[in-house]
Amino acid sequence: MRFFSPMKNAADERRRVRRRLVFLKWAELSSPAIAALDKTRLVAVLPVAAVEQHGPHLPLGTDLFIAEGYIERIAFQVPRDLDAVFLPVQAVGKSDEHITFAGTLTLSPATALATWVELGDCLARAGVRRLVLMNTHGGNVPVIDLVARTLRVKHRMLAVTCSMHRFGYPVGLFTDHERAHGIHGGEIETSLMLAFRPELVDLTHAGDFSPYSVAMESEFARLRANHPVGFGWLAEDLSADGAMGDARGATALKGEAATEFGARAFIELLRDVANFDLERFDHHV
């Protein structure tokens, strides 16, 4: 990552910013560098994650490390004609569904909403009107949906919610069953962690953590844990171990393939956001 040094005048700073690598980290830039950025097509990315239990085999920071791993991969692939700046990862999210397990950290929904909206307010003051909320934790989804709508109302901002797992994975990499039910510490997240932070994975405790959501498919006509019709569950309602999915088949190679797939999809999304005509939001102004 390049660092910006003081410049003699704003014109020099603007020219230098334009020549730099398009992947930037907000916290590594100077205030003049932020002011000098061309905001016309600039896309800001706010990664939101979690620090919470992930079963007996994965660390509390799994969602955080997955976010960091994706960001590192994306950094090497962002094309030079696409301007993106990444804000600091929000490590702690809304994880109250895991609060009965030791070690889980959580913000209340109201606190998470207020915090992430206020970060959006800061972007708006800086002249940024394109934002992607990059999410690696399912519990954050209802919050970031509200954040995106609030920023649209307040600032006419294009705020896009993006949960990385919703991009899917290469065909055949994971079974349909695992993709549907392995939502927490299963084969997918364990594979990603083996690719990103293998030293933190304890495969001796990786098991088949079959969640109650599997049995619900035969017990009920319509009721499910998540979608299309779901209920407000706590982790222990679905799994005594806290994990959900079969982690035994996880490999680093699967994690690498999933990462490459997700990174490419995310960059395509960034381009879509950069190309969106913001004048569509100005028709009532």
C-alpha positions, -999 to +999 in steps of 0.1 A: +000+000+000+014+034-009+015+062+016+009+099+007+033+126+018+025+163+020+025+181-013+032+217-021-002+224-036-036+207-042-031+204-080+001+183-074-018+162-049-046+155-073-023+145-101-004+122-078-036+106-064-048+099-100-015+081-108-016+058-078-028+023-075-066+024-075-070+002-044-067+025-014-072+022+023-090+052+038-070+051+070-036+052+052-044+084+033-038+119+044-066+144+048-054+163+017-053+131-003-089+123+006-099+159-004-080+155-037-097+122-047-119+124-077-153+114-062-172+112-095-170+074-097-152+066-065-167+036-046-161+034-008-163+000+008-172-005+044-165-041+055-186-053+084-178-086+102-182-102+136-163-116+166-184-145+178-183-182+185-178-205+155-179-239+171-151-259+187-127-258+157-127-222+145-116-189+162-139-162+174-126-139+147-136-162+118-158-136+101-132-109+106-104-130+091-126-140+062-133-103+055-096-095+057-087-124+034-112-113+008-099-078+009-064-088+004-073-109-026-094-081-041-065-056-036-044-076-062-072-077-087-089-043-088-082-029-123-066+005-127-096+021-142-118+013-111-114+037-081-122+020-048-113+030-012-117+006+017-127+019+051-114+000+082-131-033+089-158-031+115-147-061+135-176-063+159-211-066+145-246-076+156-241-111+170-268-113+197-279-147+183-246-161+196-245-143+229-249-173+251-216-188+239-184-177+257-163-151+239-190-136+216-188-098+212-219-080+200-233-045+193-270-040+198-289-036+166-294+001+174-257+007+181-246-010+149-272+009+129-262+042+144-225+036+140-225+025+104-250+053+094-227+078+110-197+064+091-219+069+060-225+105+071-187+110+072-184+097+037-212+121+025-194+151+041-163+140+022-182+141-011-186+103-015-219+091-028-212+055-037-208+029-009-207-009-007-214-025+027-193-056+024-206-082+049-192-115+061-217-122+089-253-133+085-264-115+117-255-081+102-279-085+072-310-068+087-288-040+100-270-032+068-303-032+049-315-004+072-281+014+068-284+014+031-319+028+030-311+054+056-282+067+037-303+069+005-329+090+024-303+113+041-277+118+014-291+105-019-263+080-016-261+047-036-255+024-006-253-013-017-255-043+006-233-072-002-230-104+018-200-123+003-216-157+005-245-146-017-222-144-047-222-182-044-193-205-052-179-224-082-202-251-094-196-284-076-173-270-050-198-275-022-230-296-022-264-279-023-271-294+011-240-277+026-247-244+010-282-245+024-274-257+059-237-252+065-242-215+074-219-212+104-186-230+109-193-256+083-173-267+053-174-233+036-162-211+064-137-238+075-123-240+040-120-202+038-102-202+072-078-229+060-069-207+031-066-175+051-055-184+087-048-222+088-029-218+121-061-209+138-081-240+127-083-271+149-094-298+125-093-324+153-125-308+165-141-303+131-172-325+128-205-328+111-226-302+130-259-310+115-283-282+124-320-285+133-327-267+100-322-300+083-349-318+103-373-288+099-376-296+062-394-329+070-412-317+101-429-286+087-446-277+055-434-241+054-415-231+085-378-229+081-349-214+101-340-188+075-357-185+042-380-183+025-399-182+058-378-180+090-379-173+127-358-154+151-334-181+163-305-182+187-276-204+177-284-230+204-318-234+188-302-250+158-270-265+172-258-274+206-222-270+194-228-236+179-216-246+145-238-255+116-226-277+087-202-305+080-167-291+085-150-325+079-146-320+041-130-285+044-097-279+026-075-249+018-079-256-019-116-252-016-111-220+003-088-207-024-113-215-051-141-199-031-120-168-025-111-163-061-147-167-072-159-142-046-132-116-053-140-116-090-177-112-083-171-084-059-149-065-084-177-068-109-201-053-083-177-024-077-177-016-115-215-017-115-217+007-086-191+030-102-211+030-134-245+037-118-260+070-128-265+090-096-287+115-115-315+089-110-315+099-073-318+136-081-352+137-098-370+151-067-343+176-057 
